Amino acid sequence: MPHITVKPFNTASIKKEKYNATEVLFLAKDSFSEDELIGVVHKSEEFLLHIKKNEESWLLKYDKVTRPLKVNIVKQAITDLSKGLKLEELQSNVAIHPTKVVASSQYEKNIEDFVNIEYPFDSVSIEVGFGSGKHLLYQAEKNPNRLFIGIEIHTPSAMQVLKQIELKGLSNIWVVNYDARLLLEMIPSNLCHQIFVHFPVPWDKKPQRRVISPSFLEESMRVLKKDGRLELRTDSYNYFWYSLNTFLGDGVSKTSVEVRKNEALEVTSKYEARWLKQEKDIYDVYVSSLEESEPRVLDFDFSFKDIVYKKEILDKISYKPKLFKGFFIHFERLFKIADEAILIKLAFGSFDRPEHKYIYLDKTKAYYFHANPVKTVTNYKTHLKIMEYLNV
Ligand SMILES: C[S@@+](CC[C@H](N)C(=O)[O-])C[C@H]1O[C@@H](n2cnc3c(N)ncnc32)[C@H](O)[C@@H]1O
């Protein structure tokens, strides 16, 4: 991921001004370490750059939470600051290779787009964690009158498949580089035909990271049309049993479940090919939705109303995770911006689909930097609780 190593410099020289195509919005100092964050805007995208300090050299790098999808935007911003501030570079990986520049694609969608998106096809399928995209591309080529929404958390895989879409001239795929567990909540009820989850990471040691969970099942059944199907395919015997138990769990109703073993599909993904070579067993579990679901209304307000920065906030927030029924809030770090503004880094929301965000507060306003949380019921409940902490 993009970074440069530079000789230590005086960060007071960073001004709120434009450095080539990158505008600096603020400089924020970590209250608990020497680290600093630079709020920037480049090509209308707001994000943060992180200065990590060691004695001899400093790292100027991307910030995981606010990182834009296109890596070249971060590279360009780092280059603009480095040149504009005349930093002494010791090492760099931010060279932009012209052949690697990917033009922005109309088939790439952001999570925010889903608030008011128009679905151009009547029939829609979703693939969660498409990896190399072999199955997704195959399905889209075979069914030109159906929209395929591919959701992949790994950015290079998402970018590769966007390239393939252009090369193959397909117009019925949307690629979303996001956590599928959150994105699903933005999809209208009764929309989809199929949801494919092929070879999800089993996460045996960190089960909270698994894609399949009771809430994912509930959302999938809501998003599926009546008789639509969630299709899990896995080589992991543990994950197969874990999923089957989830699908047959208490409180799950109006679904039917079907299990298959070693069923051949028309297309073999790169990942599956590896297991087939090793003669591993492959399990399929199909869960069909047997009823229509209530519509999903996405009109949650994530503004902070009249909350603004007051110094009492600093005393009120504590950094221990706070647990509530069905959600949590963990204020992780506090960054000070001049005397009367702060940036709070926090994790919050449901336990299996946490959000990571920053909240910017100054004397006149407060907002989530750089985008609001996903519009889910749990995030909204959590937001109301966060407001209670900040309302001093
Ligand atoms: C083992 S690979 C399988 C890829 C592909 N389905 C195949 O069969 O070759 C699992 C994929 O799921 C993606 N993934 C894991 N968790 C995810 C999540 N919460 N949302 C979206 N994608 C996820 C990973 O980045 C990875 O590409």
The ligand as a Tripos MOL2 file, in Angstrom:
@<TRIPOS>MOLECULE
LIG
   27    29     1     0     0
SMALL
NO_CHARGES

@<TRIPOS>ATOM
      1 C1        -11.2360  -17.9990   -0.4090 C.3       1 LIG1
      2 S1        -11.6230  -16.6720   -1.4290 S.3       1 LIG1
      3 C2        -12.7460  -17.3540   -2.6080 C.3       1 LIG1
      4 C3        -12.8640  -16.5180   -3.8410 C.3       1 LIG1
      5 C4        -13.8570  -17.0110   -4.9000 C.3       1 LIG1
      6 N1        -15.2220  -17.0020   -4.4230 N.3       1 LIG1
      7 C5        -13.4730  -18.3650   -5.4260 C.2       1 LIG1
      8 O1        -14.2720  -19.2940   -5.2860 O.co2     1 LIG1
      9 O2        -12.3820  -18.5080   -5.9750 O.co2     1 LIG1
     10 C6        -12.6970  -15.6960   -0.3730 C.3       1 LIG1
     11 C7        -12.9280  -14.2980   -0.8980 C.3       1 LIG1
     12 O3        -13.8970  -13.6300   -0.0840 O.3       1 LIG1
     13 C8        -13.4850  -12.2850    0.1150 C.3       1 LIG1
     14 N2        -14.1450  -11.8100    1.3530 N.ar      1 LIG1
     15 C9        -13.8970  -12.2260    2.6220 C.ar      1 LIG1
     16 N3        -14.7240  -11.5970    3.4980 N.ar      1 LIG1
     17 C10       -15.5240  -10.7790    2.7500 C.ar      1 LIG1
     18 C11       -16.5660   -9.8660    3.0720 C.ar      1 LIG1
     19 N4        -16.9520   -9.6920    4.3460 N.pl3     1 LIG1
     20 N5        -17.1470   -9.1720    2.0710 N.ar      1 LIG1
     21 C12       -16.7400   -9.3480    0.7710 C.ar      1 LIG1
     22 N6        -15.7450  -10.1970    0.4170 N.ar      1 LIG1
     23 C13       -15.1500  -10.9060    1.3790 C.ar      1 LIG1
     24 C14       -11.9750  -12.3900    0.1970 C.3       1 LIG1
     25 O4        -11.3380  -11.1460   -0.0680 O.3       1 LIG1
     26 C15       -11.6840  -13.4250   -0.8740 C.3       1 LIG1
     27 O5        -11.5010  -12.8530   -2.1430 O.3       1 LIG1
@<TRIPOS>BOND
     1     1     2 1
     2     2     3 1
     3     2    10 1
     4     3     4 1
     5     4     5 1
     6     5     6 1
     7     5     7 1
     8     7     8 2
     9     7     9 1
    10    10    11 1
    11    11    12 1
    12    11    26 1
    13    12    13 1
    14    13    14 1
    15    13    24 1
    16    14    15 ar
    17    14    23 ar
    18    15    16 ar
    19    16    17 ar
    20    17    18 ar
    21    17    23 ar
    22    18    19 1
    23    18    20 ar
    24    20    21 ar
    25    21    22 ar
    26    22    23 ar
    27    24    25 1
    28    24    26 1
    29    26    27 1
@<TRIPOS>SUBSTRUCTURE
     1 LIG1         1 GROUP 0 **** ****
